[in-house]
Amino acid sequence: MRSLAIPQKAPGPSLLATIGCMSAFRSDPLAFLRDMHARYGDVVRLPLGLQVVSVLHPDAVRHVLVDNHRNYEKGQDYERLEVVLGKGLLTSNGAIWKRHRRLAQPAFHKQRLAGFAQVMLERTQQRIEAWRAQAAGAPGRELVVDLHAEMMALTLQIVGECLFSTDLSAVTREIGLSLGEVLRLSNEYISALVPLPLWIPTPFSRRFRSGLATLDAAVKRLIGARLSSEDAREAAAGQGGSDLLGMLLAAHLHPDAAAETGAEPGVVALSVQELRDEVMTLLLAGHETTANALTFAFLLLTENPAAAAELRRESARVLGDRTLGLEDLPALAYNKQVIEETLRLYPPAWAIGRRALAADRIGGHPVAAGTHVLLAPMLTQRDPRFFPEPLRFVPERFAKKESAARPAGAYFPFAAGPRQCIGLGFAMMELQLILPTLLRSVEITALEPDALRLEPLITLRPADGLRCRIRFPS
């Protein structure tokens, strides 16, 4: 009689290497994970002070995010992120997440997204005209800017107007500086083995609370202005609003909002704290990741001028002399491929964490309940088994035939499954509209592309921005 094979635990460093592994992970998480998978394979057990397994293969990615998603919830990283975002869509689990997702989903329906396109195009054109005015008296009609800061300002203005019907241009710099500081400090807080409570007055906690207070004040002003407006009275009557904040206000003020959005009987409408958490989450996630992607796109186009030239040819062929509109996007196929290839090489969500609720098996290895599972789009999407010559910028990888040939789970910059990013459609439309609009009017060239240093915090950012030359053709 044949004995059954006993599944072996995932390979990885010894527990004696815990301190060294934790130090390496904190210092350069991408390099550390890349090295671990090169040594141990597709499933690696990591001694990081917790039960952690990192998975690389698309089959494992799909298993965790799609096929067996009910067994995996957001884990410790997201719990610690609650100090910034509260229990919003990004951090919450279970019934809270389901209810908030139902409330927010209508704001991202295809019909509503179409209404946002004009705002995106107008704000991008305003940014171009501001650059034009600055360059008017400069030699060669060109100027040098931090493109990341410029894209952060642009996307913050867009998300403020589209999702909250609010002009945030006056607080762009204030929010941008505070966001950068809070992201860096949040990363330290998340990766600490035993973080000190933030109420202890350490230099770290004082900086953290100061940056967070600035963001909180901006969010509370945004909510307060709408609560005192005509929209609030409409929401109280159950009419909601035309934007995301109007819908959330309806769920806060309308007495039947909880039942109408699928909540369990007896669940009260959204609290003030829940309002704050969702606005904070969507304000930050709704602009910062898109700004990062646009910055990396222009880095790659500087390094690959033939791709930039092809983008301009496609735009001229499709549009001629007329203005870009939402209806043109299906015809701008190469434009979309450039964006998808940018998100492959530089996914804003460079790593995704989950926690197993019950025992499972991944890649043939047992995974105990409570194990933290790490999935890294940054690594899977640069694996030569699924993307030949993975470091080359090849937008044609995302032609229909090539995309269909790849295994499901090889490309997941917005995650996958039921918890795929709610803003995927918004972000992709925004990227596809902004990129050709900029390319048709100005030449944007990264001045020191080789000097770019990646900062894998909660999102993947250019550590010191990206200095670019903006030139207006004569």
C-alpha angles and dihedrals in degrees: 000000000000117000118230115252113248111227112243122228115252116277121248145125121315120265085247087070093058097109093046092047093049091050092049092047093051092046099048114352095181094052091045094051092044090054094046093053092045089055103038109022137236098333117043130180108218123202098217100140090276135061099275130169121184117204128196111172119095091233090059092045091053092045093056100038102034121007098043099016093135089069094056128069135172108285142204097308090059092044090057090045087062088083085073106026102025116208097328129142093284097053108027129094139198122359094357092055094045093051095046091046090054090050095049100037097082090060089063099046115129093250092055093044089059089061091056095057095081091052091052092050095045095048091048091051090049089054090051091050091050089053090047091054092049092048096045096094098030123106110268090006092270138122138189120236141165096254093198091058090047093051091046089055092047097048092044089055091048096048091046092054098038101043102024105022088232132127105231097173092107092060099036096110093042093051093042095054093045092046093054092050094045092049092052093046092044089055091054091047094049095048096046114110093220110006117203115242110267092233089071104096100237121147087252095053093045092054091045095050092045093054092043091049090058092052092044092051091052092049093047091050089051093051094041093053091054094044090058093046134087088263090068092057090049090049090051088057090053096254095119117194143272094256138050095266091052090055092049091048089053089055089049098047107024108087094216096046096104094055093043092055095052099263119151115269112275095027109132125230120272112301124226088255092052089050090053093048095052094044091048092048096048095039093056101033091041096063112017098062092048092049090052092051093050091049092051090046092060091045089056094044090053089053092044108041092169089064091050090051091050090051090054092047091051092049092049091047095050101036108025106185098333127103121267116256135184090255089064097062097088089058093050094075097152090050090059092045091054090053093047091049090049090053089048094055097035110023109185089218094053094174134023124200131205135171124219113238093193136015114286143161124244121186090348093306125113117247117198123221110271094031115142111230119204121202118185118197087186090066103033091048091052095048111122091216090069102023113035113218087010098190093056118097103237113159090181088075085083098057108123096256095049093045092050091053094059121090116257108259096037092102120038113142090151094040116245143246126037092334095052110139110286090215097056094111093044093049096046092048091048093049093047092051100042099045099058092038090058095042093053093055109032143023110237116192127178107231099205107018093162091057094061112125119198120226109200099196121140083313130023108259137170099256098220100021121251121278109217137177114230114201130181111215114238 
